[in-house]
């Protein structure tokens, strides 16, 4: 009775939102849930929550503080999405767990959360009933502009099929997925059976006697066993990329030396794979398996992709990481140095541990530390590149866990970009990043064909170039030097404009570097010019002009000569290094006559000091 009286006092006291004093429409409200989730008390008023699909789960959160996206109409609102306190912007106690709302997971048994490094997409594995049996499906949710997770959805085929599948790692931007599953093995085994049946029929027909028949049949049986084991034991890891209408059919990674001997005692016929993690570059895999170099039941290994696209023999991470029991579910942080993994070999029961890589050899690690007793029973863990919350699963629910500074990976820079053509239309393009000093390609991703967006992660202590390229378009590039910079989480927004290869289109050579007032091309510029040479070789009818420009420092005559000499240096590089015909290249020195920015600032003068690659004929 007292509770009802308190609510009536609020109602009669004018505590509700008034349509006369407050704007209607979508609003984000923060407050305490009251009356079994039917009311929300904010700092200024009490809001009545209309019945919705969230009503049942909000009723279970009475007296909890939430952020809620509401469609406000007069003195009430219809809740659409919410999150429980503490919020991402707050700093709660270390390793505080908060549950991700059930409307996100659809009430399914959920585990294995994998967040993209930019923190905008979340993938997980759901245990669902299908055809009278349980199986594992990939689900996903996207964070909206207000920071709420959208209702999750089961991804369609071909990413999900009738067999269990899961996302192991989501590369930056969520446009490339590293998935676990069975995609094509059954068809391969069925094809092999048919092939062996035909061969056995040939043996029956062609054998000269019983001894010859038995010998040839035994060889066929050996061949079948070896080939079927090779199919069944290949790495259960695949790549899938976003297309205009969904994700592509997963294609197997090339990891021919992979094998796994681990079987559980209660089911010796079922292979148990302990999971894997992909670096943000896409070129390093840490995986859990039982191989001949094992120290325990399941060990963590690392493998690297070579220039041919093949992942080489795995290297055991050593006895600092691996125990006599099971090390599983690795997660390699975006800094490519901090490793989180689950283990049941360091204490009774399973928990999450962290270790730092101490050298480039990948077998020297700091002593693993348990993250928190709050995470005991947790065996899946992932974190974005920015932010202070991890994503974990426990008892079929997804959670966020606040990360203390001492357990965080090293800071990185997140490049959030968009690729468009000269008309501003989004493009699906390859985006690569490389070390300018080492002239080495470090990683690649793809942009979303629907909006052109992409993300890449760049650790500190390197001078980077990144560029977009697509067949039929000029490449566009930018650079960022992180050598000697203060290490702090940072996001950089960029736009890469890829003009079509046609008359009149042009690009600025952003990764072309000269010494001050010099015409000598630096070594760091060579990869940029090599890409342009490849464009010219693929398009033999294209003729170009190289235009040099300067700022207004130094005088008009001097600047015009400097700009022409720099353009000539670029032309000479293309001619001598790549044998581009002289008749296809013109040069111009425009000096300070065509500025594109304000020469009164250093930033503007830097933009004006440029070399332009322009198509004269296509």
Secondary structure, DSSP 8 states (H G I E B T S, - for coil): -HHHHHHHHHHHTT-B--TTTS--EEEEEEEEEETTTTEEE-SS-EEEE---TTHHHHHTTTT-EEEEEEEEETTEEEEEEEEESS-TTS--STT-EEE--HHHHTT-EEEEEEE-TTSSEEEEEEEEEETTEEEEEEEEEEB-TTS-B---EE--TTTS-SS--EEEEE-GGGSEEEEES-SSHHHHHHHHHHHHHHHHHHHHHH-SSHHHHHHHHHHHHHHHHHHHHHHHHS--EEEEEEETTEE---EE-B-TT-----EETTEEEEE----EEE-TTSSEEEEEE--TT-SSSBEEEEEEB-TTSBB---EE--TTT--SSBEEEEEE-TTSSEEEEEESSSSSS-EEEEEEB-STTSS-B---EE--GGGTT---EEE-SSSSEEEEEETTEEEEEE--GGGS---EEEEEEEEE-TTS-B---EEEEEETTTTEEEEEEE--TTT-EEEEEEESS-EEEEEEE-TTB--EEEEEE-TT-----EEEEEEEE--BSSTT-EEE-TT--B-TT---B-GGGHHHHHHHHHHHHH-TT-EEEEEEE--STT-HHHHHHHHHHHHHHHHHHHHHHH---GGGEEEEE-TTSS-SS-TTSHHHHHHHSEEEEEEEE-
